[in-house]
Amino acid sequence: MITISMFGKWVLKIPDRYMDGSAMSNELGSLSPFIRSIILRPDLVAIDTYCYKRIVEYCKGAQSVAEYFAGVGIMTLLAEEILHPKFHWISDYSDDCVAFLQDVLCTKYANINCEKRDAFNMQPYQVHSYDLISLDCNMSYGKLVNDPRYRSLVSMTVKKCPKFIHMSDKAAAYFHVNKSKYTKHFGFNVDSIEDYLVGLSLCFRDFGYHISYAIGYKTASHILLTKGIAGSFDFEWVDRADDVDIFSS
Ligand SMILES: C[S@@+](CC[C@H](N)C(=O)[O-])C[C@H]1O[C@@H](n2cnc3c(N)ncnc32)[C@H](O)[C@@H]1O
């Protein structure tokens, strides 16, 4: 069993049966990648959990939420408890994650619908016209520009005109390798992740959105897009999340 205890208020327990019965053995190969990362890097998942909370807090007033990379529903639970949405759609392509989400979260919250779905193979009509759409898909400038799967998902999402779009971005993990490329592509000196996010925000102008809030740590960032082409945004840096505890028993 893995227990994720959040901010002294909310708890998610992942029983061994959702981990193909291998629990904390060394046979991690059959686990869904995200559940594997909870076991291997609980420190980073704790920071992500802190970031999700900050993102959700910025979406006050959102009455409907769709998450197409729902994982084990950490963000789902935070959105439920903080926003109390009327409608909440969650999907993931992992059997383990979907089984867990249906069993634990759909039975607790009657407004949640969960299905197995490959987010990169959705038809436009399958994307919801909801207030908050979360794409926790490890985006980056390179993927946005060069990968048709990511570009198409973003295009379908913005066509639904959500008030808020959340995305995770992995550029921080390889920032030192790519920063000269970002400087060249963006046409200004990119020396920090915050500079990179300024350039990324400008890329979303093509879609009619801009970054209005971002929170980052050493290997990833979470960004919140809202409509319009405004220039500046709040940026927060986080080193660790002391109030999120992840442990196995
Ligand atoms: C970072 S985790 C999401 C964590 C989640 N937001 C949470 O709060 O628990 C990314 C998830 O995306 C899922 N995933 C990866 N590729 C996918 C795809 N093409 N379609 C749907 N889900 C996908 C993985 O199974 C994983 O659970």
The ligand as a MOL file (V3000), in Angstrom:
LIG
                    3D

  0  0  0     0  0            999 V3000
M  V30 BEGIN CTAB
M  V30 COUNTS 27 29 0 0 0
M  V30 BEGIN ATOM
M  V30 1 C 2.2940 12.7470 -14.3620 0
M  V30 2 S 1.1100 11.4670 -14.4430 0 CHG=1
M  V30 3 C -0.3740 12.3170 -14.0410 0
M  V30 4 C -0.5890 12.5370 -12.5920 0
M  V30 5 C -1.9610 13.0070 -12.2740 0
M  V30 6 N -2.1970 14.3510 -12.7370 0
M  V30 7 C -2.3030 12.8830 -10.8100 0
M  V30 8 O -2.7430 13.8840 -10.2210 0
M  V30 9 O -2.1760 11.7890 -10.2400 0 CHG=-1
M  V30 10 C 0.8880 11.2330 -16.1450 0
M  V30 11 C -0.1700 10.1930 -16.4920 0
M  V30 12 O -0.4020 10.2410 -17.8890 0
M  V30 13 C -0.7380 8.9500 -18.3120 0
M  V30 14 N -0.5340 8.9440 -19.7660 0
M  V30 15 C 0.6240 8.9560 -20.4610 0
M  V30 16 N 0.3790 8.9760 -21.7920 0
M  V30 17 C -0.9670 8.9990 -21.9380 0
M  V30 18 C -1.8300 9.0450 -23.0590 0
M  V30 19 N -1.3660 9.0450 -24.3090 0
M  V30 20 N -3.1730 9.1130 -22.8330 0
M  V30 21 C -3.6590 9.1020 -21.5670 0
M  V30 22 N -2.8930 9.0170 -20.4650 0
M  V30 23 C -1.5590 8.9880 -20.6460 0
M  V30 24 C 0.1370 8.0240 -17.4980 0
M  V30 25 O -0.4420 6.7380 -17.3600 0
M  V30 26 C 0.2060 8.7740 -16.1710 0
M  V30 27 O -0.7350 8.2400 -15.2750 0
M  V30 END ATOM
M  V30 BEGIN BOND
M  V30 1 1 1 2
M  V30 2 1 2 3
M  V30 3 1 2 10
M  V30 4 1 3 4
M  V30 5 1 4 5
M  V30 6 1 5 6
M  V30 7 1 5 7
M  V30 8 2 7 8
M  V30 9 1 7 9
M  V30 10 1 10 11
M  V30 11 1 11 12
M  V30 12 1 11 26
M  V30 13 1 12 13
M  V30 14 1 13 14
M  V30 15 1 13 24
M  V30 16 1 14 15
M  V30 17 1 14 23
M  V30 18 2 15 16
M  V30 19 1 16 17
M  V30 20 1 17 18
M  V30 21 2 17 23
M  V30 22 1 18 19
M  V30 23 2 18 20
M  V30 24 1 20 21
M  V30 25 2 21 22
M  V30 26 1 22 23
M  V30 27 1 24 25
M  V30 28 1 24 26
M  V30 29 1 26 27
M  V30 END BOND
M  V30 END CTAB
M  END
